[in-house]
Amino acid sequence: MRTKIRFTVTFALILGLLSLTFAQKQQPPKGGKPKDFNLPQKTTFTLDNGLKVTLVPYGSLPKVTVGISVRAGNLNEKENQVWLADLTGDYLKEGTTSRSAKEVAEQAANMGGDISVNVGEDQTFLFGDVLSEFGPQLVDLMADVIKHPAFPESELERLKTNLIRNLHLSKSQPQMLAREQFLKALYDGHPYGRMFPTEEMIRRYTIDDVKSFYQDNFGARRTHLYVAGRFDQKAVEAAICKAFGDWKEGPEPLIDIPKPRSGRIVYLLDRPGAPQSTIYIGLPVIDPSNPDYLPLLVTNTLLGGSFASRITSNIREDKGYTYSPRSMVSTHYRDAYWVEAADVTTKYTGASLKEIIKEVKRLQNEPPAKEELEGIQNYMAGTFVLRNSTRQGIIGQLAFLDLHGLPDSYLTNFVKNVYAVTPEKVQEMTRKYLKDQDMIIVVVGDKKVVKKQLTPFGKVVMP
């Protein structure tokens, strides 16, 4: 025991000396500004049935990624169909009419990769990643998965049980409850405002419901196929035409643009005895098709969207109210919202809201210092380069452009345009789009402790 204690003390002294030594060293020079992103030369074409294709030679590793984006997701659900899109997506992993789920997984593994399915609000994504030599075979396998799902009824109860388990887990988390109420307040009556189903709703789903959702929402005209990496372009193009050329056209993408609400109102969800309050505060903003969108992203990053942001520095570093606050701009087709989210110590719930709003007002009244903005711009440019450094990242960026109808120049000029944002532009964006009096506030916390703290911010409603 004594030996261990002596070792611990000695080790601590060594660490202290090392820390002092490093602290005395000069800081490394600032890095240079990241360069603009060079989008690899891409080939695009459309099949007769309306399926769009983008091929992007990229990188040096002998790997290829195939991404399939279908404009079908939670947006396409009716009021009594919440998470039916998720159940349909889960079924895409359960085999095809000619291959079992095990055979699909084994064949992908034999190519050096796998296939994944992800369902979002606007899109369902399938991703496959394999060794380059198997690009055409991967296309054929993924075509079978998306075109010929088997929908085995024997798996229905298991898949529904998984959804119910995920539902209970999500509903036990205050962050999810806050987000649910925030989206309901913002998009009341629209699919975007329906975050969770009821357990009874899930239990009612039948295999016919799943098949009908697939038939009504999947098809070539809603689909864009992306290939990125090292691959034989002629062979892959031929495989795409052969595997997808006979797929049904299906419907055009659903356009259902919401009319989100704004206006100061405070929603309080009681969580008795909670040591923390979860805060969501935000409002509708402009979507990526608006020229102000990128300056708004810069503004968000400076205000609350990075570790060095003002709100984070205030309520995390200076006040110690919270550990991980974060703001973001969340987008859909022709729709977006800004939100700041934070888990704060219960007794500082009102104080945290006061500081968040104070930082918004400060940026409305006074532009940031040039040096502060440059630090944020360097951060944004650097993370943008990192997002584009993988095959999946390239596909994700291209899918973002296609969903929002943006030109390639959005990517190629992104870094340049970030650095073009001035302090005065940041102030303008805050004044124009982040009007604190229009922000919806949601708090999940102990009513006995926080309700009185919330009354200065507006009428408190307990849904």
LINGI-V35366 format. One record per residue. PSI is psi as a letter, one per 20 degrees, with the letter a starting at -180 (none if undefined). OMEGA is omega in degrees with one decimal (999 if undefined). Layout:
((PSI | OMEGA) (PSI | OMEGA))
This chain:
((g | -180.0) (g | 179.6) (g | -179.8) (g | -179.5) (g | -179.9) (g | 179.3) (g | -178.4) (g | -179.6) (g | 179.6) (g | -179.8) (h | 179.4) (h | 178.4) (g | 178.8) (g | 179.2) (h | 179.0) (g | 179.0) (g | 178.7) (g | 179.5) (g | 179.3) (g | 179.2) (g | -178.3) (h | -179.1) (h | -177.7) (i | 179.6) (q | 176.9) (q | 175.9) (q | 178.5) (q | 179.6) (q | 178.2) (q | 177.2) (q | 177.9) (r | 178.8) (p | 176.9) (q | -179.6) (r | 175.1) (q | 179.8) (p | 175.7) (o | 179.4) (p | 178.7) (q | 178.0) (p | -176.1) (q | 176.5) (p | 179.1) (q | 174.3) (r | -178.3) (p | 176.8) (r | -178.3) (h | -179.2) (j | 176.1) (i | 179.9) (p | -178.7) (q | -177.1) (p | 174.2) (p | 179.6) (p | -176.0) (n | 171.8) (p | -173.4) (p | 171.8) (r | -178.2) (i | 178.7) (q | -179.8) (l | -179.5) (q | 177.8) (p | 178.3) (p | 174.0) (p | 177.6) (p | 178.7) (o | 178.8) (p | 177.6) (p | 179.0) (m | 176.9) (p | -179.1) (b | -178.1) (h | 175.5) (h | -174.6) (j | -179.7) (q | 171.4) (r | -174.7) (h | 179.8) (k | -176.6) (k | -176.2) (p | -177.1) (j | 173.9) (h | 175.3) (h | 179.2) (g | 177.5) (h | 177.2) (g | 177.0) (g | 176.6) (h | -179.0) (h | 177.8) (i | 178.6) (j | -174.9) (k | 174.2) (r | -178.5) (a | 179.1) (i | 179.9) (i | -179.3) (p | 173.8) (r | 177.2) (h | 179.2) (g | -179.4) (h | 176.8) (g | -179.3) (g | -178.9) (g | -179.6) (h | 176.2) (g | 179.3) (h | 179.2) (i | 175.2) (i | 179.9) (k | -178.7) (b | -179.1) (r | 177.1) (p | 178.8) (q | 179.1) (p | 178.5) (p | -179.1) (p | 177.3) (a | -178.1) (h | -175.9) (h | -171.6) (q | 167.4) (p | -177.8) (p | 167.6) (p | 177.7) (p | 171.9) (p | -177.6) (o | -175.7) (r | 174.1) (q | -172.1) (h | -175.7) (i | -177.3) (j | -179.0) (g | 179.9) (h | 179.7) (h | 177.2) (g | 176.9) (g | -179.5) (g | -179.3) (g | -178.4) (h | 174.6) (g | 179.0) (g | -179.7) (g | -174.7) (h | -176.4) (h | -171.0) (l | 178.1) (q | -176.0) (h | -176.4) (l | -179.4) (p | -178.4) (h | -179.6) (h | -178.3) (i | -172.0) (g | -177.0) (h | 178.5) (g | -178.8) (h | 177.5) (h | 177.0) (h | 177.0) (g | 178.8) (g | 179.5) (g | 177.4) (g | 178.0) (h | 178.4) (g | -179.6) (g | 178.9) (g | -179.0) (g | -177.0) (i | 177.1) (i | -176.3) (p | -177.4) (h | 178.6) (g | 179.3) (h | 178.1) (h | 178.6) (g | 179.8) (g | 178.7) (g | -179.3) (h | 179.0) (g | -179.3) (h | 177.8) (g | 178.8) (h | -177.0) (g | -171.2) (k | -176.4) (p | 179.5) (i | 179.7) (q | 178.9) (h | 179.1) (h | -179.8) (j | -179.9) (n | -174.1) (h | -175.9) (q | 168.9) (r | 167.1) (r | 177.0) (h | 179.9) (h | 179.2) (g | 179.9) (g | -177.9) (h | -178.5) (i | -175.5) (p | 178.2) (r | 177.6) (h | 177.5) (h | 176.2) (g | 179.9) (g | -179.2) (h | -179.8) (g | 178.6) (g | 178.5) (g | -177.8) (h | -176.8) (h | -168.7) (i | -178.3) (p | 178.8) (r | -171.9) (h | -174.1) (i | 176.4) (j | -169.0) (p | 173.1) (p | -179.1) (p | -179.1) (q | 173.7) (p | -179.5) (q | 178.9) (b | 176.7) (p | -177.2) (q | 175.0) (o | -170.8) (g | -178.8) (g | -179.1) (g | -179.9) (g | 179.0) (g | 178.3) (h | 179.4) (h | 178.9) (g | -179.4) (g | -179.2) (g | -173.5) (h | -174.7) (i | -174.7) (h | -177.5) (j | -179.0) (q | 179.5) (q | 179.4) (g | -177.6) (a | -176.6) (r | 170.2) (q | 177.8) (q | 177.1) (p | 175.0) (o | -178.8) (m | -175.6) (p | -177.3) (r | 171.9) (n | -173.3) (q | -179.4) (q | 173.5) (r | -178.5) (p | -174.2) (o | 171.9) (q | -176.0) (o | 176.8) (p | 179.2) (p | 175.1) (o | -173.4) (p | 174.5) (n | -171.9) (p | 176.3) (j | -177.4) (p | 178.5) (i | 178.6) (q | 170.3) (p | 174.4) (p | -176.1) (p | 165.9) (p | 177.1) (p | -177.3) (a | -175.1) (r | 176.9) (q | 175.6) (a | -177.9) (q | -179.9) (r | -174.5) (i | 178.7) (i | -179.1) (p | 179.8) (h | 179.7) (i | -173.0) (g | -177.6) (g | 173.1) (h | 176.7) (h | 175.9) (g | 177.3) (g | 178.7) (g | 178.7) (g | -178.5) (h | 178.6) (h | -175.1) (g | -176.4) (j | -170.5) (j | 177.8) (r | -178.1) (h | -179.7) (j | -175.3) (r | -174.8) (g | -178.8) (g | 178.4) (g | 179.4) (h | -177.1) (f | -170.0) (i | 174.7) (g | -173.7) (g | -174.9) (g | -173.2) (h | -178.0) (k | -179.2) (h | -171.3) (r | 179.3) (h | -172.3) (m | 173.9) (q | -178.5) (p | 172.4) (q | -178.3) (r | 168.8) (o | -178.5) (p | -171.4) (q | 165.3) (a | 175.9) (o | 179.5) (k | 179.5) (q | 177.1) (r | 172.2) (q | 173.1) (p | 178.7) (q | 169.4) (p | 179.9) (q | -179.8) (q | 169.8) (o | -173.7) (q | 175.1) (p | -170.2) (g | -175.6) (i | 178.5) (k | -178.1) (g | 179.5) (g | 179.4) (h | 178.7) (g | 177.1) (g | 178.9) (g | -178.8) (h | 177.6) (g | -179.1) (h | 178.3) (g | 179.7) (h | 175.6) (g | -179.3) (h | 179.8) (h | -179.9) (h | 173.7) (h | -172.5) (h | -174.5) (p | 178.7) (q | 179.1) (r | 175.3) (q | -178.7) (g | -178.7) (h | 178.0) (g | 179.9) (h | 179.7) (h | 176.9) (g | 177.8) (g | 179.3) (g | 176.9) (g | 179.1) (g | -178.4) (g | -179.8) (g | -179.5) (g | 179.8) (h | 176.7) (g | 177.4) (g | 179.6) (h | -180.0) (h | -178.1) (j | -174.1) (j | 178.5) (r | 177.2) (g | 178.8) (h | 178.6) (g | 177.2) (g | 179.9) (g | 178.2) (g | 179.0) (g | 179.4) (h | 178.1) (h | 176.1) (g | 177.4) (g | -175.3) (h | 179.6) (g | -173.9) (j | 178.1) (k | -177.3) (q | 177.3) (r | 176.9) (h | -178.1) (h | 175.4) (h | 178.4) (g | -173.1) (h | 179.5) (j | -174.1) (g | -177.1) (g | 179.4) (g | -178.0) (h | 175.0) (g | -179.6) (i | 179.2) (i | -179.6) (p | -177.7) (r | 174.4) (h | 179.5) (h | 178.4) (h | 176.9) (g | 177.3) (g | 179.5) (g | -179.5) (h | 179.7) (g | 178.7) (h | -171.4) (h | -170.2) (h | -176.5) (m | -179.4) (o | -171.6) (h | -179.7) (i | 179.2) (j | -174.3) (p | 172.8) (p | 179.8) (p | 174.3) (p | 177.4) (p | 171.2) (o | -175.6) (a | -178.2) (o | -175.6) (g | -176.7) (h | -175.9) (h | -167.6) (i | -173.2) (g | 180.0) (h | 179.1) (h | -173.5) (i | -175.0) (h | 177.6) (i | -173.6) (i | 177.9) (a | 178.9) (p | -179.2) (p | 180.0) (p | 176.8) (n | -176.1) (none | 999))
